[in-house]
Amino acid sequence: MRVWLGTALVCLMFLGLWLVLTSFGALFLIGGAMLAVGVTLMVTGVQRGRFRGAGGGAGVVEVDERQITYFGPSAGGVMALEEIISISVNRAGDWVLVDRARQALLIPRDAEGVEALFDAFTALPGISANKLADAAQRPMQQSTVIWEKPHSHLG
């Protein structure tokens, strides 16, 4: 399925490029729009691919109704996306989510369904998709904060 989608995306981009290079007027604009959509989807797909874990790790992750649930073999938990104040990756290779009550939820980066976290995390204000993808890929020498909830300033 992914190969078919990738091929369709490349065809969309080439058709858009061809229209941009050989047309003018409305077809030029349509080609430009096709090319822009294709490039945007390609960048998003690459980021998602980098975030996707190997799978086969301990536990299962589910994201439903802006709520993250982790079912682990010895521990687990539930955390609402709105309650998360920080996301980090520890040396053991776990995503560490901390909520307003300072409770932590540890999710292995290779847990089944961990790719659902990408969409959930990118909905948070000010988070970098590239930083997420990098954190999902590389081993950490120390605990690394990926995102912290911005503080609201009154007055």
N, C-alpha and C positions, 0 to 999 in steps of 0.2 A: 504494500500500500504506500509506504513512504517513497519508494523508488518511482512509482507512478505519479505521486504528487510532485516530487522533485522535477521529473521530466516535464510535467504540465507547466510548472512554474518557469522553467527555462524557456519553454516554447512561448509562453506569455511575454516574457521579457524580450525575446528575439523578435516577436511580432511587433511589440511596442517600439523597439529600436528601429525596425524596418520602416514602420509608419512615420516615425520622427524623421528619419533620414530621407524618405522619398515622398513625403506628402507636405501639404500646407493646409491651413484653415482648420476645419473641424477634425479631419483625420489626424492632423499633426497633434492637436490637443488630446484626442483619444489615445494616440500612440504614447504621448508623454505620460498620460495618466496610467496606462497599462504598464509602462516601464517603471514608474514610481511605485505602484502597488507591488509589482514583482520584486523589486529590490527590497522594499520594506518587509515583505513576507520572507524573502531569502535571509535577511539579517536576523529576523525573529526566529526562523527555523534553526539557524546555526547556533544562536544563543540557547535555545531549548535543547538542542543536541548536546551541547557542552554541559548543560546542567544535568541531563539524564544520567542517573547512576547505573552501575553495572547490574544492579538487581541481585537477588539471591541473598541479601543480607537479612539480619534479624528484624522481624516485625513487618507490619503493613501500615502504610499511611493512607488516610482518606481525607479529602477536603470537600466539605459540603456546607452550603449556606454560610460561607465565610467562617467556617469552624474547622480547625485542623485536629484530626484525631490520629493518634499513634497507638497501635495495638502491638506491644512488644512481648517477647517471651517471658520476661520477668518484671517488666514495668511498662507503663504507657500513660496516656493522659489525653486530655482534650484542652484546647486553647482557642478562644475566639480571636480572630484576626485583629479586631479593634482593641483587644487587651494587650497585645504584644508591644513591649517597649524596647526590646533589643533582640537582634539575631546575631549569633556568632557561630564560629566553628571551632571546636576544641581539638586538642592534639590527637585524641582517639578517633577523629573523623566523624564526629556527631554534629548535627545542627543543634544549637542550643537556643531555644526560644524562652524568653523571660517575660512574664506578664507584670501587670501593675502591682500585684500582691507579692512580687519577687519570687514567684514559683517558677521553676525551670522545667522545661520539657525537652528531653534529649531524644533526637531522632537520628539514627545512623544514616549516613549519606548514601548507603547502598541498600536501604530498606525497599521493599516492594512498594511501588506507587509513589516514590519520592518525587518523581517528575511533576506531580500535581502541586508541589510546593512552589514551583517556579511561577505559575499563574497567581497563586495566593500572595507570594512575596512581592511580585511586581505591582500589585494593587496598593501597596503601602506607599505613603508619600515620601518622595525623595530617594527611593532605593535605586541602585544602579544594577541593571540587568547584567552588564558585563562583570561587575564585581561578584554577583551571585554565581555566574557561570565559572569565573575563575576559582571561586571558593569551592565549588563542587568538584573541580578537576584536580587541584593540586594538594599534596599532603601539607599539613600545617606543622610548623616547628613549635608553635605556641598558640594559645587561644587567640583568635582574631575576630574582632567585632566587624560585622558586615554592614549592619544598619542599627541606628538608634532612632527612636521616635523623636521628631522635632518637638521642642518645648514651645508652648504657646506663651506669648508675652502679652500681658494685659497692660493697657495704658499707654 
